[in-house]
């Protein structure tokens, strides 16, 4: 397994937007941003990202799971 990078919420948001995510119709409240994407088979992925620098490792793992990507795909997206 690849080691998770230390990354800010701003970088995660920028990269997910480039990967096809869009801001959710009802955005996150306060210190969180909500992004949404429709999958190939019609499934929807909702990712909630806290505004933190850096994002804690446990939170980053949750963001990866919510995005529907593998850990490797997500790390490659951040490069």
C-alpha positions, 0 to 999 in steps of 0.5 A, a space after each residue: 500500500 502506498 503511503 498517504 501524502 500530507 495534503 491540504 483540503 484546498 488541494 483535494 478539492 481542486 483535484 476532485 473538481 478536475 476528476 469530475 466532481 462538482 459542488 453539491 447542490 446543498 453545499 457543506 455548512 461552515 467548515 466543510 465542502 460537499 462535492 458530488 459525482 455520478 458514477 458510470 453505472 448511475 451510482 452517486 458519490 458524495 464527498 465531505 471535505 473539512 477545511 483543514 491544512 493538513 487534512 488528518 490521515 483518518 479523514 483522508 482515508 474517509 474521503 478516499 472511500 467516499 470518492 469511490 476511488 482506490 487508494 492508488 487512484 486517489 494518490 495518483 490524482 494528488 500528484 
